[in-house]
Amino acid sequence: MWKFIVRRLVITFPQLILLSVLIFLLAQAMPGDALTGLVDPNIDPATIDEQREKLGLNKPWYEKYIEWVGGVFQGDLGQSFRYKIPVTDLIEERIVNTFWLSVATLIFTYMIAVPLGMISGRYNDTILDSSITGYTYIGFATPLFIFALVMLWIFGYHLQWFPTGGSVAPELKPGTLEYVLSRIQHLLLPALSIALIQTVSTVQYLRSEIVDTKLKDFIITARAKGASESRVYNRHILRNSLLPIAAFFGYEITTLITGTIFIEQIFSFPGMGQLFIESVLQRDFSVVNAVVLLFGAAAIVGALLSDIILSIVDPRIRIK
């Protein structure tokens, strides 16, 4: 197990290096730079060029990349041109919100997906199964950003059950009960919006696993031996069907990355996704590079986590 983890981490290293190069080149290929749109066009172009030279914006891309990578290894992700603070400090402020949004989304996803998948698989080809399957088809066909806008309009603006923006109500002191309750209230609607769409793939996957497992020879043998239907389902069918779902947990992390980018922008939720969109629009390349690098690292770690979980929950698999 430990040899496998170390080997995967060693392989991850060149993947991150390649990812960082691609990120940097794509950022440099974007039109304009950090000063574009922020400088009065009436200023003398020579003065603007002098400022670009002073900020190092005119350096070749490979020199800027070497400086950036050197800073990354030292824990320095650069300086944000827009916020005028170190990128590390900026990310520390935002990553906490994205973390709790992701945790809440994962909780809601499995709370919804596992019961629906179990019911749909156990009572397949019934009206109940058709209703659940219909929900998944609608979920597959619905873009996340459209669904989030509808949720925001209905439950935020029309019914006013949830806040329509931010991560906490203003003027609340951290550590108080009101502060914690406000953060939870601000999390619920964005997390549910992602979970209700993200859950459909897990429902379909679990349903298919249960239906396939019910036809296996060892299930037929268990029934032939006189085992009760509840015992056959709980001890054999469900237990074997949940194994791939456990391994799928790591890949849910990668799915959350794209989901949070849209949701945070729609709900004005101050997290990493919103920071990424704002930085792209403002051409704040140092922030864009750092955020995408973190997202890529999270995706790679998620894949590794899935392999480890599967090896733990399924004793038939031996990872060496």
Stockholm file with secondary structure:
# STOCKHOLM 1.0

chainA/1-320         MWKFIVRRLVITFPQLILLSVLIFLLAQAMPGDALTGLVDPNIDPATIDEQREKLGLNKPWYEKYIEWVGGVFQGDLGQSFRYKIPVTDLIEERIVNTFWLSVATLIFTYMIAVPLGMISGRYNDTILDSSITGYTYIGFATPLFIFALVMLWIFGYHLQWFPTGGSVAPELKPGTLEYVLSRIQHLLLPALSIALIQTVSTVQYLRSEIVDTKLKDFIITARAKGASESRVYNRHILRNSLLPIAAFFGYEITTLITGTIFIEQIFSFPGMGQLFIESVLQRDFSVVNAVVLLFGAAAIVGALLSDIILSIVDPRIRIK
#=GR chainA/1-320 SS CHHHHHHHHHHHHHHHHHHHHHHHHHHHHSSSCTTTTTSCTTSCHHHHHHHHHHHTTTSCHHHHHHHHHHHHHTTCCCBCTTTCSBHHHHHHHHHHHHHHHHHHHHHHHHHHHHHHHHHHHHTTTSHHHHHHHHHHHHHHHSCHHHHHHHHIIIIIIISCCSCSSCSSCTTCCTTSHHHHHHHHHHHHHHHHHHHHHHHHHHHHHHHHHHHHHHTSHHHHHHHHTTCCHHHIIIIIIHHHHHHHHHHHHHHHHHHHHHHHHHHHHHTTCCSHHHHHHHHHHTTCHHHHHHHHHHHHHHHHHHHHHHHHHHHHHCTTCCCC
#=GC SS_cons         CHHHHHHHHHHHHHHHHHHHHHHHHHHHHSSSCTTTTTSCTTSCHHHHHHHHHHHTTTSCHHHHHHHHHHHHHTTCCCBCTTTCSBHHHHHHHHHHHHHHHHHHHHHHHHHHHHHHHHHHHHTTTSHHHHHHHHHHHHHHHSCHHHHHHHHIIIIIIISCCSCSSCSSCTTCCTTSHHHHHHHHHHHHHHHHHHHHHHHHHHHHHHHHHHHHHHTSHHHHHHHHTTCCHHHIIIIIIHHHHHHHHHHHHHHHHHHHHHHHHHHHHHTTCCSHHHHHHHHHHTTCHHHHHHHHHHHHHHHHHHHHHHHHHHHHHCTTCCCC
//
